[in-house]
Amino acid sequence: MSFQTEVTQAAQNSDKKALDAVVDKMEKYVNSFNNDLEALKLKSTEADVLRDKMKDSNELGLELAEAGVETKPDMNKVNELQKKAVDLQQSILTDMQALQAKVKAGA
């Protein structure tokens, strides 16, 4: 079952304990994934920057999930985190497109 499905079910059932459990599970997953990203041996600064942005995006997603499951979510904080997430995702997409173009040009 995906995190999104688990969160949706817990939210529909107004199950705060289940929501907290999903966020805890997400945190473990994000930490593991970020450790795997960090372990990659990258040969270019562009790829290294992209890795760092991906880790930031993972952390931001986790922070957004934590903010969203608060008993009384601070909607200003949630909206700010959502904007940061969108901006970061756009930056990652731009970086990936630039890397793809560089790879194609070198091929």
C-alpha positions, -999 to 999 in steps of 0.1 A, spaced: 0 0 0 14 34 -9 19 62 16 -8 83 -1 -33 54 2 -25 49 38 -28 86 46 -61 89 27 -76 59 46 -64 72 80 -77 107 72 -111 93 61 -113 74 94 -101 104 114 -74 81 128 -47 104 142 -27 74 155 -26 59 120 -17 92 104 12 95 128 23 60 120 23 67 83 44 98 88 68 78 109 70 52 82 76 79 56 104 94 77 122 60 78 118 56 41 130 92 33 160 88 56 169 54 39 164 68 4 185 99 12 213 77 26 212 57 -6 214 89 -27 243 101 -6 261 68 -11 261 73 -49 294 80 -65 287 109 -89 312 122 -114 297 156 -121 289 186 -101 256 189 -119 245 154 -108 257 162 -73 236 193 -72 206 174 -85 211 147 -58 211 174 -31 179 189 -45 163 155 -45 172 150 -9 159 185 -1 126 176 -19 123 144 1 128 162 34 104 189 23 78 163 15 82 148 49 80 182 66 48 188 46 33 155 57 42 162 93 26 197 91 -5 183 75 -12 157 102 -10 182 131 -42 183 152 -47 219 140 -25 223 109 -10 258 104 -24 264 69 1 293 63 30 269 70 14 242 48 9 266 20 44 279 23 58 243 23 36 235 -8 50 265 -27 86 255 -17 79 220 -29 65 232 -63 94 255 -68 119 228 -59 103 203 -82 104 228 -110 141 234 -103 148 197 -103 129 193 -136 150 221 -151 182 206 -139 173 172 -153 164 186 -187 197 204 -188 216 172 -179 196 153 -205 205 179 -231 242 177 -221 242 139 -224 225 140 -258 249 166 -270 279 145 -259 264 113 -274 
